[in-house]
Structure formats: C-alpha cells, structure tokens
C-alpha cells in the first residue's frame, strides 16, 4: 500500500503541483497552455489509446461476458447518472454537466490502470482483461457521448448568444446587416454564456479583451440559421458524428474495430505509437496543474460531491452489481474491477474543460480533490473488499 502511494499517487501530485507553479509564475502563456492541451487531446492521448486497445483480442471480450457487460452498462450508466445528477442538483447547463460527467463519471484508467492494479494483483491475464475492458468503455463510449453533449450544448448556447446580441443591435441601430459578411461585435461579458465561444480565434479574443468580449456574432447566427432550416437544433446523430471526428474519440473506436475485425498492427509499428504516447501522462498531468493555476481553487459542495461520486459511490455500485450478477465466486476480479472504476477522474476531462473553457473551476477543484482523496479511498477499498467478500 505504501509503495502504491509513493510510486503512483505522489508523482501525479508533484507533476500537477509543478504545473500549478508554472502557471502562477507565468512560465506558459495562454496560447502555450492551449498548445499543450492540443498536444494531449489531438496527438499523445489518441496514440496512447490506440496502441493500448489494438493489442487486445476478441478473446479478451468473450472470456468473461459478465465482467464485460457490467463494465459497459455500469461505467456508461454511471457516466450518464453523473450528467443528470449534476443538471438536477447544481442546475448546470448541458455542456457543463457533460464536462462534469467526463470528470466525475470517468476513471483515469489510461494513466493509472496498470500502475495501480499491477503492484496489487500482478501483471496477469485477469488484470489486463479488467483494464482493457474498462479502458475501451471509458475511451470509446463515454468520451464520444460527453463530446456529443458538449457539442449540443455549445450549439444551443451560441445560438442564444447570437440571437440576444442581434436583438440588442437591432434596437440600438435598426440597420439591416448582411449575415454573409464578416462582422465583429463587442458585447458585455455577461451577455455570453459560460462556454461560448469555443473556437481558437474567439478564445484568443476573449483573452485579449478584459471587460469586453469580441466575437463574430453575425457569423455565429448565420451558421445557426443554416441549422434552423433543417431541424432547428443539431440532431443527436450529428453531434455524435462531430464527436467521433475528434482524434481522442476516433482513435479508440478505430482500434476497437481493428480488434473485432481481426486486423493486427505490425509489431514494428508499436514503438512509433509508444514514443508519442509516452508524452501523454506527464503532459496531461502538467496541463491539469496549469488549468488549476488559472482558477481560484475552492472546496465546495459540488467538488465534494464529485469526489464522493468518483471515489466511493461509483465503485460501490459496481461492486453491488458484480455480486448481484453472480461474480461472487471470484472476489479478486471484483476487487480489480472496483479499483479500476474507482480511480481518480480522467485527466482528459479537465483538459477538455480547459480547452473549451467550460466548467474549469469546478472541474479543476474536483480533479485535485479526487486525486488527493484517492490515497484514502484506495486504502479503504483494499480493506473493505475482503470483508464484503467474507459476508457474501
């Protein structure tokens, strides 16, 4: 147990602290911080996910169908539960609740899966099975769902902001504007909802204007008008399609298809992916620390709830489901699954939060609190699971 804390948890905290210090001393400016986020989301993380999933086989999925179903239904269901509870309990918008689910509803299986489970259970077939299945569910199912929800929420928020600004402009100067022409409007900060805009140019404009936010509102309304001609709002399928186009979602999906079809990647290709993937964990944790430095860190009810949901409620529900589904004859596998789904929040969630400027303060607080709290929850579950197994 001591070795897990020293070898796995402390390094993450140290690197995150380093990123926080770098942010506070302005070692990286905003553009460079966004560049690190892009490196993780568009290059390093997709490479890490692809090479880890493509090494699996169809036999891995078929070997334990009960474990597979519990992982798919349980992890995805709890992801959606986090999304709906955040909207219900804290009155969050669609995109904010989606990012919350990417954080509170998703374990960092890619970063800490092997690092935590291997020292406890050994590097064996069962360990690889649990990590592989949970990794695929998290990265090939929940991330596309989360990104699709973010896209939907963003489209609605941008349309609302564009309509409000257009109405205000019409009242101030009732002059007909050609929406096909580029037009930049300065509006008060309060008139744009959280998370709007999201494009690189617009995000840069936000940073350059302190009191005012500069955004091409006429173009935004023109783009949304084209959507209105079709269905008024973007469809779920179009949002999912936009989500899976992102490298962080496309890479694991392609890897899953390769595995199911039986396409094998030559062993000589692995070092190339591995070299890129090695930049993933360190840069992601550093970027999370940078994100922490840009907001006022606080411990509030929402961060405490997200931490409880991630570290205690999620694994508790998964353990209960495993026993109810007849996995009680193999308590070791249940223990592996419990720790796999009870890891700290996926760092991709806070990277997405920072990249899209959504749920940054709450997300950063939740990640920091959960990462520190995992040192406690890990010890708790390792102590409690044998007692639960003895009862059943």
Buried (B, 14 or more C-beta within 10 A) or exposed (E): EEEBBEEBBEBBBEBBBBBBEBBEEEBBEBEEBBEBBBBBBBBBBBBBBBBBBBBBEEEBBEBBEBBBEBBBEBBBBBBBBBBEBBBEEBEBBBBBBBBBBBBBBBBBBBBBBBBBBBBBBEEEEBBBBBBBBBBBBBBBBBBBBBBBBBBBBBBBBBBBBBBBBBEBBEEEEEEEBEBEEEBEBEBEEEBBBEBBBBEEEBBBBBEEEEEBBBBBBBBBBBBBEEBEEEEEBBEEEBBBBBBBEBBBBBBBBBBBEBBEEEEEBEEEEBEEBEEBBEBBBBBBBBBBBBBBBBBEEEEEEBBBBBBBBBBBBBBBBBBEBBBEBEBBEBBBBBBBBBBBBBBBBBBBBBBBBBBBBBBBBBBBBBBBBBBBBBBEBBBEBBEBBEEBBEEE
